[in-house]
Amino acid sequence: MKRTQIDIEAVLAQLSLDEKVALLAGIDGWHTKAIPRLGVPSIRLSDGPNGVRGTRFFNGVPAACLPCETALGATFDQDLVRELGQLLGQECKAKGAHVLLGPTINIQRGPLGGRGFESFSEDPVLSGTLAASYCEGVQAEDIIPTPKHLVCNDQEHERVAVNSIVTDRALREIYLLPFQIALGRARPGALMTSYNKVNGTHASEDPRLLRDIVRREWGFDGLIMSDWFGTYSVSEALNAGLDLEMPGMSHFRGPCLIHAITSNKVKEHVVDERVRSVLRLVQLAARAQIPEMAPEVQRNLPATSALLRRAASESVVLLKNEDHILPLSPAKTTLVIGPNANIAAYCGGGSAALPAYYTTTPLEGIRNKAAALSSSLSPPRDLVTFTQGAYGHKELPLLGEQLRAPEDGRVGYTFRVYTESKEQNPARVAVDTLHMTSSSAFLMDYVHPEVKGDLYYITMDGNFTPAETGDYEFGLTVAGTGLLYVDGELVVDNKTNQRQGTSFFGIGTPEERGVIHLTAGQTYAVHVDYGTAPTSTLKVKNVVSFGPGGVRVGGARRIEPAQAVEEAVRLASDTASFDQVVVCVGLNSDWESEGFDRPHMDLPAGSDALVHRVLAARADAVVVVQSGTPVTMPWAPQTKALLQAWYGGNEAGNGIADVLFGDVNPAAKLPLSFPVTLAQNPSYLNYRSEGGRVLYGEDVYVGYRYYDSIGVQPLFRFGHGLSYTSFAASGLAVTVVDTPAIKAASLTLVLTVANTGDRAGAEVLQVYVAPPPTTTAVRRPVRELKAFHKVPLLQPGESRAVALPPISLALATSYWDENRDAWLSEAGAYTVHVVGTGAGNTVSQTFAVHASRWWTGLLGDVSGSTTNGHA
Ligand code: BGC
């Protein structure tokens, strides 16, 4: 493999101190410093994790959007995740990025985390194993993945300030384990630290974490970067082991660092260590042969769509299916109801968000299924009918695509940038004019030669022609100040009396709204006047300031909620007209986003009432929930057929329809437990920053470890998921392949899996290990997931012998022994439970560990996987 010509030690010897310091921070949002005289290029980094956005939050180049990570967690499919990782590697090349900022492998301690959708699972083995596959896929394209955020960034509330107080045992067994597994198997070339403190010290300047655990104990020799604006010190961060401060312009690594070096607070040889890490990254990045500052392009290929559709459909979890209501028939008439049916909830919000090549709504997916048949009928008629039932948005739907540019009628609007306000200069002339479709503009990385600094002004102009007469609501959300006019009339004022909200990563206002009556068919001029963040009247205390701020414009026709429900119930009751009914509810990126946690676990107001009423009228209605993390489902006992879908990426709508109509037989399992109520979850009393800290009071009993241990049934347990067929597992044989070194020892499992139903289907096997019942020193969870395996499609009646890849004996048996600061594989009799789909489909076997052994370090890969990124 071709490497760059840079000789790290030779470059280091020739660097001036200023150059060394400059290499230790970004130069902008997404690039490292180049030293052309020594042949050191600039490296591009890009978010992650569910797509590659490239270098622009603002008006970015569209990209492939994968299902969110909880959706990928639900697939329990390492091969699929590896393939998707490879797709991300290819997408990185299209965006000129050498480093991908993902996967996210924090842990969903509870259901409310604003970024919960971004991590795979509440279980560290599922999370770490899928993260390793993700990294291997990315690395297959010679791109460098960046597992993030190390560690305990499991909530958004006061995320840069909060002190996560966690026992060593929980830190090791739950929160660090995903990183340990991913690093052991895939050896990624980079890591990102978290914003928060862990037990009193910010992760980005914690020598125990970065130096003692990551570098010394795990032997990590890749690069450690801070999260964006998550470096908080000069000397402490550098001495602890933080190589790269992101983004630029640097706060800490200019003259301040030179000062620290000259005053001997930081030794030059320590600076050299950090520079070596950056140069190693540069060297590793060269493998991808991506030119420096490459242009960003799209690669929207049919093969990409096919893979994304597979991922979307294979992530949908069948939670209930009484009376075999599912799958539906495309030949029958279908009524589709609900707030999530006609919108594309394709990804969560924040830095994971990106403009997708295209999106599909559940309604489109369902219509696509019926399309061929509808047009072949004589006379042709639409077999699918939609009624709204309720709205589910928190902020009004984006207005951009509902507008037409005044100049040429194209979908979208005209965006103009000025360096002066209208008041300063009524004759001002725009320095930049763009045609845009998205009416959410986050300006952090907007650049224009005439725009200097963060203070500038923007106008947005588009024509709106309503299809129906009625009251229309418009909304304006800003980090800055804004006014919205319709035909010259001020409809929304977000300039006087501004309120603090959570928008734009926590620095902006809530959405301010105004209502105006409009007439169908008439064209209205919508005009927005916006001033960037420095014009804001809010006193925002937030280290993550993201410069010039942003503006978001929304709009929708007002509906009368009671009438909308009545209409849905009326149609659903009409069994003569509609053979089958699908209700689509859920959340979207307004509700689940980086920057804030959800205040409660409920669906948006009106959704529960809609589902209750429709189910009362129509017991066989199928309910589809789209969310990245659990929601309360008070109507769940009323349902007969229930699907959990997620933010499914470009192909979300088609993926849901594939499962609804049986083109894909679901095999997915929940990667998170869904509690009945929020109060039932183990983090309930400790899930926000109070007095600057959050206590990880549930200790190692996260998610199912808690429900199992106290013998309480959540609404749906981790690992739950049905199929349209049935399976039986039998003949489990467990062999211990022991070796003197515990880390090389393994467990091998062989069993037979049979498809006992009448449809082809894939089966997911979950391997749990229960500790010895006589274990002495510590209480342990009843059983813990230690491996999983997806058995590819089995035909009806087919039976197959399955040999699982070897499982590390150390991983399968150990807990963290706080007395010895080491993992302990305790002697005793353990039980393996292999859990398949369907009640009672579990086979068990015991095995013995004869001697207690302690160990530390990475586990490596006992299954012999060969992809090795950072060799
Ligand atoms: C997020 C990171 C992300 C970075 C760059 C931060 O706000 O926490 O996950 O990679 O921004 O967008």
Residues whose N, C-alpha, C, O or C-beta is under 5 A from the ligand:
A	BS01	BGC	D47 L101 D227 W228 S351
